[in-house]
Amino acid sequence: MQNIKTTLPHSLLMDRYILILEAAKEDPLRDHQRLSNKNLLWMCKEIQKMEKEWPGDKTGRWCGFIQGVMAMKNLIYVDEERELSRPVFHKYYKDTKTNIPETLSRDN
């Protein structure tokens, strides 16, 4: 049986976020324990280190938190991330024979 944890795509996203966070010149929330770039970098590296050990939902929650904070800091943009990450996750779904979830969007 295939161990699907080894094929999770989050490490690929974390590589990208680490580069962005390390290049950030300013951090208006540097004094905030959870929202600082320093903490986000630590979280990215922990995901890469622990991805094979953690359940997928934990990795997904951490990834979503990192993305949310980075988006609020204008380090990444939601629509751009959707387009960049979609092929990564679709490959994962294909490799694990998982149905690709329907794309949802708001009308307004």
C-alpha positions in Angstrom: 0.0 0.0 0.0 1.3 3.4 -0.9 2.1 5.8 1.9 0.3 8.9 0.7 2.0 11.1 3.4 5.2 10.9 1.4 3.5 12.5 -1.6 1.9 15.5 0.2 2.6 18.7 -1.8 3.0 21.0 1.2 6.8 21.0 1.2 6.8 22.4 -2.3 4.7 25.3 -1.2 6.9 25.8 1.9 10.0 26.1 -0.3 8.2 29.0 -2.0 7.1 30.7 1.2 10.5 30.4 2.8 12.1 32.2 -0.1 9.4 35.0 0.1 9.7 35.3 3.9 13.5 35.4 3.8 13.4 38.1 1.1 10.9 40.3 3.0 12.5 43.6 3.9 10.0 44.7 6.5 7.8 42.9 9.0 5.2 45.2 10.6 4.2 42.3 13.0 7.8 41.3 14.0 6.9 41.8 17.7 3.9 39.5 17.5 4.8 36.0 18.6 2.5 34.1 16.2 2.3 36.5 13.2 5.9 37.5 12.8 7.9 36.4 9.7 10.3 34.7 12.0 7.5 32.4 13.3 6.1 31.8 9.8 9.6 30.7 8.7 9.8 28.4 11.7 6.3 27.0 10.8 7.3 26.4 7.2 10.5 24.5 8.2 8.5 22.4 10.8 6.0 21.4 8.1 8.9 20.3 5.9 10.5 18.4 8.8 7.3 16.8 10.1 5.1 16.4 7.0 5.7 12.6 7.0 4.8 12.3 10.7 1.8 14.7 11.0 -1.7 13.9 9.8 -2.6 15.8 6.6 -5.2 17.9 8.4 -2.6 19.4 10.7 -0.2 20.2 7.9 -3.1 21.7 6.0 -4.1 23.9 8.9 -0.6 25.2 9.4 -0.2 25.8 5.7 -3.5 27.7 5.6 -2.4 29.8 8.6 0.9 30.7 6.9 -0.9 31.6 3.7 -3.5 33.7 5.5 -0.9 35.7 7.4 1.3 36.1 4.3 -1.7 37.3 2.3 -2.7 39.9 4.9 0.9 41.1 4.8 0.7 41.4 1.0 3.6 38.9 0.6 1.4 36.6 -1.5 -1.9 37.1 -3.3 -4.8 34.7 -2.9 -5.8 34.4 -6.6 -2.1 33.9 -7.6 -1.6 31.2 -4.9 -4.7 29.4 -6.1 -3.3 29.3 -9.6 0.2 28.3 -8.5 -0.9 25.6 -6.0 -3.7 24.1 -7.9 -1.5 22.0 -10.3 0.6 20.8 -7.3 -2.5 19.5 -5.5 -4.1 18.1 -8.6 -0.9 16.1 -9.2 -1.2 14.8 -5.6 -4.9 13.9 -6.1 -4.0 12.1 -9.4 -1.1 10.2 -7.7 -3.3 9.1 -4.8 -6.3 8.3 -7.0 -8.3 11.0 -5.2 -11.2 12.8 -6.9 -10.2 16.4 -7.6 -12.5 18.6 -5.6 -14.8 21.0 -7.5 -13.5 24.5 -7.8 -15.6 26.9 -5.9 -15.9 30.7 -6.5 -18.1 33.5 -5.3 -20.3 35.3 -7.7 -19.7 38.6 -5.9 
